[in-house]
Amino acid sequence: MVSPSVVPYIFLLLLVGCAARPLYPLPGRRNDRNKQPLQTFRAYNIAHRGSNGEIPEETAAGYMRAIEEGADFIETDILASKDGTLICFHDCILDDTTDIANHKEFADRKRTYEVQGVNTTGYFLVDFTLEELKLLRVKQRYPFRDQQYNGDFSIITFEEFISIALDAHRVVGIYPEIKNPVLINQHVKWPGGKKFEDRFVETLKKYGYKGSYMSKQWLKQPAFIQSFAPTSLVYISNQTDLPKIFLIDDTITPTQDTNQSYWEITSDSYLDFIKEYVVGIGPWKDTIVPVSRNYLDTPSDLVARAHARNLQVHPYTFRNENKFLHFNFSEDPYNEYDYWINKIGVDGLFTDFTGSLHHYQEWTSPFASGDKEATRLLHKIELMLSKFKYFN
């Protein structure tokens, strides 16, 4: 017969077994039909071009590392090859992040095109076929970051990127950007009069991405569509109900397609207009909180005005290196995360260091509100049960 003094302990074990849950189960521990869902109770951890603080940007390895480190969404820039394949790559030229200079067979491909009103010279991605692009190898953009992976990885396609997210052992969202649509539509032509934006949406539909924000369909395969080009976001609004984010550049940079100033696109009247097409904005963080002599100035009211219109705010880009951390944060990226999440109140963060943001959030807000209540209850039970040990 079980001693009465043991019963409370059995009750506690049963309660803990029912309430506990792994935040990020080990690979292979969860059936794909029952993936851990996307967390939606705290700011989104958006892996900017993958975990590119560690591994060269927009590579399969960089995205898989970001997922391993706890990213909620993996972010990418979509461009197109000469033969119309959608490619994950940030720059319109290949010069800075590939070994194109080592490929003498492409020496005659250098061109000068107008990009966002500026004449730019280099090896443009739109002048290379997919087969040719696959011959190149990617390298780290910044010389102060780890260079050991230079030359190890190839450029990937949009479809390969999507496969990485869908193959994850938990639900991982995607966050693709319609990049430089004016340039792409000028230089790449698809059959039937299709546009870059058409092919972009067709690819998402092909892999089952659909549904408005927080709908059952969206939660199964989450995706945000982003662009600096407002006309692209308006254009695709009739093609997909996936949530869209309007990216906002620095204060001196006009929109690439409509030539509107920063002050115009952040005005109340424009936010009232664009909210009909998007669920949020993605501003450069130094425009939300201006910076002077590497110190933060008084925050603007952009976040408050966006939230008043039920628009999310996902600023970019958070980087761990001291040269990117303003003096207010004492060279501590956790201080920066704390400021933006708890004081400014943003809804998602684009970061080059997915693991750092994940660790910060796990330590500061590891549970949803219901989980917090369960944890407090267990603590009370533990205190009560501790009295029984003196009567054994």
Secondary structure as UniProt FT lines:
FT   TURN            4..6
FT   HELIX           7..19
FT   TURN            27..28
FT   HELIX           32..34
FT   STRAND          44..47
FT   TURN            48..54
FT   TURN            57..58
FT   HELIX           60..69
FT   STRAND          73..80
FT   TURN            82..83
FT   STRAND          86..88
FT   TURN            95..97
FT   HELIX           100..102
FT   HELIX           104..109
FT   STRAND          111..115
FT   TURN            116..117
FT   STRAND          118..122
FT   HELIX           125..127
FT   HELIX           130..133
FT   TURN            134..135
FT   TURN            143..144
FT   TURN            148..151
FT   STRAND          156..157
FT   HELIX           158..166
FT   STRAND          173..178
FT   HELIX           181..187
FT   HELIX           191..193
FT   HELIX           196..206
FT   TURN            207..208
FT   TURN            213..214
FT   HELIX           216..220
FT   STRAND          225..227
FT   HELIX           230..236
FT   TURN            237..239
FT   STRAND          244..248
FT   TURN            251..252
FT   TURN            256..258
FT   HELIX           262..265
FT   HELIX           268..274
FT   TURN            275..277
FT   STRAND          280..284
FT   HELIX           285..288
FT   STRAND          291..292
FT   TURN            293..294
FT   STRAND          295..296
FT   HELIX           302..308
FT   TURN            309..310
FT   STRAND          312..313
FT   HELIX           322..324
FT   HELIX           327..329
FT   TURN            330..331
FT   HELIX           333..338
FT   HELIX           339..344
FT   STRAND          348..351
FT   HELIX           354..364
FT   HELIX           369..385
FT   HELIX           386..391
//
